[in-house]
């Protein structure tokens, strides 16, 4: 067989996958996740996920986020946040998505969006807000991260976790799925880059405005974040500090002026009736020290064998290739109040102990009444 023919055969047989560290497998693993490869050119393309696969990925990532920060076990606050989120979701491109809105039990000010419709916001974020319009602005931003597939794109961009294998069926190779989950968790917990944040802002403002909320809600909240981080030497949480935050605020204001959007509903009274949390100063937040061995693990750290060059396309050879020094969803001991230099206090904030989701029921009547009461747009 000539070298040219041999190259074509190898190109046809080679598929590309993206993977990450082992994760918590508590949901059914979907079939598929098949990558496509150019049969003639041999060019490798990114993994393409179906909607069902994105949901399964998001379920696993959400489980890790919940394990890290815990969940507020209060159906009423979950119902309120879910009502706001559900009304907003109807103005997004993914109207058929089954959205899940989860309030995390931590004083840290943060929000996390996982693929497939899983949106998390912390108790600390709610405590810092003054109106429903601010909540709508932040939730719209997180909805945009999902609809724009920022987590999936982050996984695809990570060339360090790409390799060629012949079989990318998730069900037959759960190791692949676990690694996809871990790399997705890394992206969600670490936060997105400047371009993704600006893109999400660009989608969030019109979503909130079309729903009937004041388009300045997100700007108001980010301004509060800027003041909160005024004395911090480090970037805190997913809400960036100067100069990135200044750029976001300027672009939001410019967009509002360009579109000539006028003030809509703030709904500060309804917000204060439903949210009773008190904000904790950045310097007073208890933080925890992240463990290096991976999420939700109670076992001693296991040393991995070095990757051998001959095993370039072996799954086993890269078991921990991307795990060292990563931001992990699980945490260890409390280290005291935050504010120390070099510590991301918001992300390192201590969380609650109960990771279980809170079951609520929203009827069409609930949503219709919520919209009408708030003078929003159906």
C-alpha positions as CSV (number, residue, x, y, z in Angstrom):
1,X,0.0,0.0,0.0
2,X,1.4,3.4,-1.0
3,X,2.1,6.1,1.5
4,X,-0.7,8.3,0.0
5,X,-3.3,5.5,0.3
6,X,-2.1,4.6,3.7
7,X,-2.5,8.3,4.8
8,X,-6.1,8.4,3.5
9,X,-7.0,5.2,5.3
10,X,-5.6,6.4,8.6
11,X,-7.4,9.7,8.1
12,X,-10.7,7.9,7.6
13,X,-10.2,5.8,10.7
14,X,-9.2,8.7,12.9
15,X,-11.9,10.5,14.9
16,X,-11.5,13.4,17.2
17,X,-12.8,13.6,20.7
18,X,-12.6,16.1,23.6
19,X,-12.5,14.8,27.1
20,X,-11.8,15.8,30.7
21,X,-11.1,14.4,34.1
22,X,-13.4,11.8,35.7
23,X,-16.6,13.1,37.1
24,X,-19.7,12.1,39.1
25,X,-21.9,9.8,36.9
26,X,-25.4,10.0,38.4
27,X,-27.4,10.5,35.2
28,X,-27.9,8.2,32.2
29,X,-25.2,8.5,29.6
30,X,-26.6,9.2,26.1
31,X,-25.6,7.4,22.9
32,X,-23.8,9.0,20.1
33,X,-21.3,11.8,20.5
34,X,-19.8,10.8,17.1
35,X,-17.3,13.1,15.6
36,X,-17.0,13.8,11.9
37,X,-13.8,13.5,10.0
38,X,-13.0,14.5,6.4
39,X,-12.7,11.2,4.5
40,X,-10.4,12.6,1.9
41,X,-8.5,15.5,3.4
42,X,-8.1,13.8,6.8
43,X,-8.9,17.1,8.6
44,X,-10.2,16.6,12.1
45,X,-13.3,18.5,13.2
46,X,-14.8,19.4,16.6
47,X,-17.1,17.1,18.5
48,X,-20.7,17.9,17.8
49,X,-23.2,17.2,20.6
50,X,-26.9,16.6,20.2
51,X,-29.3,18.5,22.4
52,X,-29.8,15.3,24.5
53,X,-26.1,15.0,25.0
54,X,-25.8,18.6,26.0
55,X,-28.4,18.0,28.6
56,X,-26.6,15.0,30.0
57,X,-23.4,16.9,30.1
58,X,-25.1,19.8,31.9
59,X,-26.7,17.5,34.4
60,X,-23.3,16.2,35.4
61,X,-21.7,19.6,35.5
62,X,-24.6,20.9,37.7
63,X,-24.1,18.0,40.1
64,X,-20.5,19.1,40.6
65,X,-21.4,22.8,41.0
66,X,-24.0,21.8,43.6
67,X,-21.6,19.5,45.4
68,X,-19.1,22.4,45.6
69,X,-21.5,25.1,46.9
70,X,-24.6,23.3,48.2
71,X,-28.2,24.3,47.4
72,X,-30.5,26.5,49.4
73,X,-33.2,24.2,50.6
74,X,-36.0,26.7,50.2
75,X,-38.7,26.0,47.6
76,X,-40.1,29.5,47.8
77,X,-36.8,31.2,46.7
78,X,-36.4,28.6,44.0
79,X,-39.9,29.2,42.7
80,X,-39.4,32.9,42.6
81,X,-36.0,32.7,40.7
82,X,-37.5,30.1,38.4
83,X,-40.4,32.3,37.6
84,X,-38.1,35.1,36.6
85,X,-35.9,32.8,34.6
86,X,-38.8,31.0,32.9
87,X,-40.3,34.2,31.7
88,X,-36.9,35.3,30.3
89,X,-36.3,31.9,28.7
90,X,-39.4,32.4,26.5
91,X,-37.6,35.2,24.8
92,X,-34.5,33.2,23.9
93,X,-33.8,31.1,20.8
94,X,-34.1,27.9,22.8
95,X,-37.7,28.1,23.7
96,X,-38.0,24.3,23.8
97,X,-35.3,23.8,26.4
98,X,-36.3,22.5,29.9
99,X,-34.6,25.1,32.0
100,X,-33.5,24.6,35.6
101,X,-32.8,27.5,38.0
102,X,-30.8,26.6,41.1
103,X,-29.9,28.9,44.1
104,X,-26.5,27.9,45.5
105,X,-25.9,28.1,49.3
106,X,-22.9,30.4,49.5
107,X,-22.2,34.0,50.4
108,X,-19.9,34.2,47.3
109,X,-21.3,36.4,44.5
110,X,-21.4,34.3,41.4
111,X,-23.5,32.6,38.7
112,X,-22.8,29.5,36.6
113,X,-24.4,28.3,33.4
114,X,-24.1,24.7,32.3
115,X,-25.1,23.3,28.9
116,X,-28.6,22.0,28.4
117,X,-30.4,24.6,30.4
118,X,-28.8,24.5,34.0
119,X,-28.5,28.0,35.5
120,X,-27.1,28.5,39.0
121,X,-27.0,31.8,41.0
122,X,-25.6,32.2,44.5
123,X,-27.4,33.3,47.6
124,X,-24.7,36.0,47.8
125,X,-25.6,37.4,44.4
126,X,-29.3,37.7,45.4
127,X,-28.3,39.4,48.6
128,X,-26.4,42.1,46.6
129,X,-29.3,42.9,44.3
130,X,-32.0,45.5,44.8
131,X,-34.5,44.7,42.1
132,X,-36.0,42.0,40.0
133,X,-34.6,43.8,36.9
134,X,-31.1,43.1,38.2
135,X,-31.9,39.5,38.7
136,X,-33.4,39.4,35.2
137,X,-30.2,40.9,33.8
138,X,-28.0,38.3,35.4
139,X,-30.2,35.4,34.6
140,X,-30.4,36.6,31.0
141,X,-26.6,36.7,30.8
142,X,-26.4,33.1,32.0
143,X,-29.2,32.0,29.6
144,X,-27.0,33.5,26.8
145,X,-24.0,31.4,27.9
146,X,-26.2,28.3,27.3
147,X,-27.8,29.4,24.1
148,X,-24.5,30.5,22.6
149,X,-23.0,27.2,23.7
150,X,-20.0,28.8,25.4
151,X,-19.1,25.7,27.5
152,X,-19.2,23.4,24.5
153,X,-17.1,25.9,22.5
154,X,-14.6,26.1,25.4
155,X,-14.2,22.3,25.4
156,X,-13.7,22.3,21.6
157,X,-11.0,25.0,21.8
158,X,-8.9,23.1,24.3
159,X,-6.4,21.4,22.1
160,X,-4.6,19.9,25.1
161,X,-7.5,17.4,25.6
162,X,-7.9,16.4,21.9
163,X,-6.8,13.1,20.7
164,X,-7.7,10.6,17.9
165,X,-9.6,7.3,18.6
166,X,-11.7,5.0,16.5
167,X,-14.7,4.8,18.8
168,X,-16.4,7.9,20.3
169,X,-19.6,6.3,21.4
170,X,-20.2,7.6,24.9
171,X,-22.1,4.6,26.2
172,X,-19.4,2.2,25.1
173,X,-16.7,4.4,26.5
174,X,-17.9,6.2,29.7
175,X,-14.3,7.4,30.3
176,X,-14.8,9.8,27.4
177,X,-18.0,11.2,28.8
178,X,-16.4,11.6,32.3
179,X,-13.6,13.6,30.7
180,X,-16.0,15.8,28.8
181,X,-17.9,16.5,32.0
182,X,-14.7,17.5,33.8
183,X,-13.5,19.8,31.1
184,X,-16.9,21.3,30.9
185,X,-16.9,21.8,34.7
186,X,-13.5,23.5,34.4
187,X,-14.9,26.0,31.9
188,X,-18.0,26.7,33.9
189,X,-16.2,27.1,37.2
190,X,-13.3,29.1,35.8
191,X,-15.4,31.5,33.9
192,X,-15.4,32.6,30.3
193,X,-13.1,35.0,28.5
194,X,-13.7,38.6,27.6
195,X,-15.2,37.8,24.2
196,X,-17.7,35.4,25.6
197,X,-18.8,37.7,28.4
198,X,-19.3,40.6,26.0
199,X,-21.3,38.3,23.7
200,X,-23.5,37.1,26.6
201,X,-24.1,40.7,27.6
202,X,-25.1,41.5,24.1
203,X,-27.8,38.8,24.2
204,X,-28.8,39.4,27.7
205,X,-29.9,43.1,27.5
206,X,-32.4,42.7,24.6
207,X,-33.8,39.5,26.3
208,X,-34.5,41.4,29.5
209,X,-35.9,44.3,27.6
210,X,-38.2,42.2,25.4
211,X,-39.5,40.5,28.6
212,X,-40.5,43.9,30.0
213,X,-37.6,44.5,32.4
214,X,-35.5,47.6,32.6
215,X,-32.6,47.0,30.2
216,X,-30.3,48.7,32.8
217,X,-30.7,45.9,35.3
218,X,-27.5,44.1,34.4
219,X,-25.6,47.4,34.3
220,X,-26.8,48.2,37.8
221,X,-25.7,44.9,39.2
222,X,-22.3,45.1,37.6
223,X,-21.8,48.6,38.9
224,X,-22.5,47.2,42.4
225,X,-19.9,44.5,41.8
226,X,-17.4,47.1,40.7
227,X,-17.9,49.0,44.0
228,X,-17.6,45.7,45.9
229,X,-14.3,44.9,44.3
230,X,-12.9,48.4,44.5
231,X,-10.3,47.5,47.2
232,X,-9.5,44.0,45.9
233,X,-6.1,43.3,44.4
234,X,-7.4,40.3,42.4
235,X,-10.1,39.4,39.9
236,X,-13.1,38.2,41.9
237,X,-15.6,35.6,40.7
238,X,-17.1,35.5,37.2
239,X,-17.9,39.2,37.3
240,X,-14.7,40.7,36.1
241,X,-13.0,43.7,37.8
242,X,-11.3,46.7,36.2
243,X,-10.6,47.1,33.3
244,X,-12.8,44.3,31.8
245,X,-15.8,45.4,33.9
246,X,-15.5,49.0,32.8
247,X,-15.6,47.9,29.2
248,X,-18.7,45.8,29.8
249,X,-20.5,48.7,31.5
250,X,-19.6,51.1,28.6
251,X,-20.8,48.6,26.0
252,X,-24.1,48.0,27.8
253,X,-24.7,51.7,28.1
254,X,-23.9,52.3,24.5
255,X,-26.3,49.5,23.4
256,X,-29.1,50.9,25.4
257,X,-28.6,54.4,23.9
258,X,-28.2,53.0,20.4
259,X,-31.5,51.1,20.7
260,X,-33.2,54.0,22.4
261,X,-34.6,51.7,25.0
262,X,-36.5,53.5,27.7
263,X,-36.8,52.5,31.3
264,X,-39.2,49.5,31.9
265,X,-40.0,47.6,35.1
266,X,-37.6,47.4,38.0
267,X,-40.0,45.5,40.3
268,X,-37.9,46.3,43.4
269,X,-40.9,45.9,45.7
270,X,-41.6,42.3,44.4
271,X,-38.0,41.5,44.7
272,X,-37.7,42.6,48.3
273,X,-40.8,40.6,49.2
274,X,-39.2,37.4,47.9
275,X,-35.5,37.9,48.7
276,X,-34.5,38.4,52.3
277,X,-30.8,37.7,52.2
278,X,-28.2,40.1,53.6
279,X,-25.0,40.7,51.7
280,X,-21.6,39.7,53.2
281,X,-18.6,42.0,52.6
282,X,-15.9,40.5,50.5
283,X,-13.4,40.7,53.4
284,X,-15.8,38.7,55.6
285,X,-16.5,35.8,53.4
286,X,-15.2,32.4,54.7
287,X,-13.2,30.6,52.0
288,X,-12.1,27.1,51.5
289,X,-8.9,25.5,50.1
290,X,-9.5,23.6,46.9
291,X,-8.3,20.0,46.7
292,X,-6.1,19.0,43.8
293,X,-7.3,15.4,43.4
294,X,-10.6,16.2,41.7
295,X,-14.2,16.7,42.4
296,X,-16.2,14.9,45.2
297,X,-13.3,12.7,46.0
298,X,-12.6,11.3,49.5
299,X,-9.9,9.0,48.4
300,X,-6.2,9.7,48.8
301,X,-4.6,11.4,45.9
302,X,-3.5,8.8,43.3
303,X,-0.4,9.4,41.3
304,X,-0.7,8.8,37.6
305,X,1.8,7.1,35.5
306,X,3.6,9.5,33.1
307,X,2.2,9.6,29.6
308,X,4.3,7.6,27.2
309,X,4.9,9.0,23.7
310,X,4.0,5.6,22.1
311,X,0.6,5.8,23.7
312,X,-0.4,9.0,22.1
313,X,-3.9,7.9,21.2
314,X,-4.5,5.8,24.3
315,X,-7.3,6.9,26.7
316,X,-5.6,5.4,29.7
317,X,-2.4,7.2,29.0
318,X,-4.1,10.6,29.5
319,X,-6.2,9.8,32.5
320,X,-4.9,12.8,34.4
321,X,-3.3,14.8,31.5
322,X,-5.4,17.9,32.2
323,X,-6.1,17.5,35.9
324,X,-3.1,19.0,37.6
325,X,-3.7,22.4,39.2
326,X,-7.2,22.8,37.9
327,X,-10.0,24.6,39.6
328,X,-11.9,21.8,41.3
329,X,-15.6,21.9,42.2
330,X,-15.0,20.2,45.5
331,X,-13.2,21.8,48.4
332,X,-11.4,21.0,51.6
333,X,-11.1,22.9,54.9
334,X,-12.4,26.4,55.7
335,X,-9.4,28.8,55.7
336,X,-11.1,31.8,57.4
337,X,-12.4,35.1,56.1
338,X,-11.6,36.1,52.6
339,X,-9.8,39.2,51.3
340,X,-6.3,37.8,51.4
341,X,-4.2,38.8,48.5
342,X,-4.1,36.3,45.6
343,X,-7.4,34.6,46.7
344,X,-10.5,34.6,44.5
345,X,-12.8,35.1,47.4
346,X,-16.1,34.8,45.4
347,X,-15.2,31.5,43.8
348,X,-13.4,30.1,46.9
349,X,-16.3,31.0,49.2
350,X,-17.5,28.3,51.6
351,X,-20.6,26.5,50.5
352,X,-23.5,24.7,52.1
353,X,-23.5,20.9,52.8
354,X,-26.7,19.9,51.0
355,X,-26.2,19.5,47.2
356,X,-29.7,18.1,46.5
357,X,-31.9,20.0,44.0
358,X,-35.1,21.5,45.3
359,X,-38.2,20.3,43.5
360,X,-40.8,22.9,42.6
361,X,-43.8,23.0,40.2
362,X,-44.5,25.9,37.9
363,X,-47.8,25.9,36.0
364,X,-48.8,28.0,33.0
365,X,-51.1,29.8,35.3
366,X,-48.3,30.6,37.7
367,X,-46.2,32.1,34.9
368,X,-49.2,34.0,33.4
369,X,-50.1,35.5,36.8
370,X,-46.4,36.4,37.4
371,X,-46.2,38.2,34.1
372,X,-49.5,40.1,34.6
373,X,-48.7,41.1,38.2
374,X,-45.3,42.6,37.1
375,X,-46.7,44.3,34.0
376,X,-44.2,42.2,31.9
377,X,-44.6,41.1,28.3
378,X,-45.9,37.6,27.8
